[in-house]
Amino acid sequence: MAENILSIDTVALDEEKQALKIIDQTKLPGTVEILYLTKQEDIFQAIYLLKVRGAPAIGVAAAIGVYLAALEIDESSYDGFYGRFKKAKDYLASSRPTAVNLFWALDRMEKVVLDHKEESPAKLKKFLHDEAVKIRDEDIQVCKSIGEYGLELIKDGDGILTHCNAGQLATVRYGTALAPVHLGRERGMNFKVFCDETRPLLQGARLSAFEMVSAGVDTTIICDNMASMVMKNGWVKACFVGCDRVAANGDAANKIGTSGVAILAKHYGIPFYVCAPTSTIDMSIKEGKDIVIEERKAEEVTEMWYSERMAPMGVKVFNPAFDVTDHGLITAIVTEFGIAKPSYSESLKAIFEKKKTI
């Protein structure tokens, strides 16, 4: 299992089966189960139930998913084809509200249809196939580039703290926040990685730790409320986290608990880095307060992972999936086109200007 997990792409299009191929992350770390999904309802549920998760992976899954929906459209006219395509796109877009990559990828797929109004539905399906594969391939290159820039910020032997999972299991390969670790390992470097367990869904304990151990990394799981002590002990030289959406001013929405890590890092003078592909940076949103935060079922807090319910019946539960880290707590934002530093309102604009020239 440990040898195989990193050799499997987290998200892929199975051409032979005409299916979305994913690792079911709800079964990890105990079981590595590969799912082949063809029905839109199953793809929707896979995204909603976190069988596929992580902003980049969700975007790739949605692109492949809407392509598979297009294959089932038997309309002969453009208007008929587009009407059914738009319905499928809107359905998948409703699966989760916070990760901007979901909408970014679906919008890219829709643009393919809108840009080829004179083509037959058969050709539109071919164009959609090519775009979905392109989105997947781009994700691999983007993550590798983020890893290269991230490596500039750390040195061999450093202790790194991460929250949630922004590694290969959140992308197709490499990851975002953990990409520097994976690339460093390929080059013979060694790091000590501390994985916050990340309540209530334990993405750090179940996924990041599993991924890091599989890669042969010195890995330690800590409960979320232990981060302060680990930092105070001097074991952490940098914090690396991913994100689901970055506002134009640098505020970053990531898995719940991330902002607390950033506050602690600021207190102890530890650099706090957000790793974000430009597809996750939403320049249309001015600041973090405008990001919609997904709220999830109470059972994730009161019952999941326990053989018996661990909270009194009738108690209220607040279960936001994400929080927003203020840009003032972020040392730098690592993208595939370079490292943005404060002021983010200016440096993120510069990143997108650079993107236009490449």
PyMOL commands that set and color helices and strands:
alter all, ss='L'
color gray80, all
select helices_A, chain A and resi 5-7+40-48+55-71+78-93+100-114+121-151+168-170+179-186+203-214+224-232+258-268+278-280+288-290+299-302+327-329+344-357
alter helices_A, ss='H'
color red, helices_A
select strands_A, chain A and resi 11-14+19-23+34-37+159-162+192-196+218-222+238-241+245-247+252-255+272-275+281-282+322-325+332-335+338-340
alter strands_A, ss='S'
color yellow, strands_A
deselect
rebuild
show_as cartoon
